[in-house]
Structures are given as structure tokens and as C-alpha cells.
């Protein structure tokens, strides 16, 4: 929910992913501990993602790759 990159929170920038996540209250640090590689536990969804939602996951993963904790 905090602003990490680009002047807007990940929650706002990726609101659809936030709504679909089973871990919507988890911090970025905790997501990192769970693993944000493609098969990591961070990516737990309420349902299967549509193609455009998967593209958002890739975009988010690219942004997270540049985050230093």
C-alpha cells in the first residue's frame, strides 16, 4: 500500500491483481520472503488469471526486481 516505485502504490497501480490475490494484506517484504519468482508462493490467486492479468504480473515482477529491501 506504500509508494515504492513511480509515485503510486502497487495496490493502486495493480488494483486488479490486488483484488485477486489471496495475500492482499501482505507487505512487499513478506512477498519477497515467500518468493516472487514466477512459481513463488507470493502469486496465489482466487482464480486463474486472464492473459491481460498475467501481463500485469510480469510488469509487477519487473518492478519488484528493481526494489532493494
GITA-V205400 format. One line per field, one symbol per residue. ss: DSSP state (H for helix, E for strand, - for the rest). psi: psi as a letter, one per 40 degrees, with the letter a starting at -180 (. if undefined). burial: I if it has 16 or more other ideal C-beta (glycine too) atoms within 10 Angstrom, else O. Layout:
ss=???
psi=???
burial=???
This chain:
ss=--EEE--EEHHHH-HHHHHHE------HHHHHHH----------E-----HHHHHHHHHHHHHHH----
psi=eihdheeiiddddfdddddehefeeiidddddddheideiedghidiiiidddddddddddddddehh.
burial=OOOIOOOOOIOOIIOOIIOIIOOOOOOIOOIOOOOIOOOOOIIOOOOOIOOOOOOIIOOIOOOIOOOOO
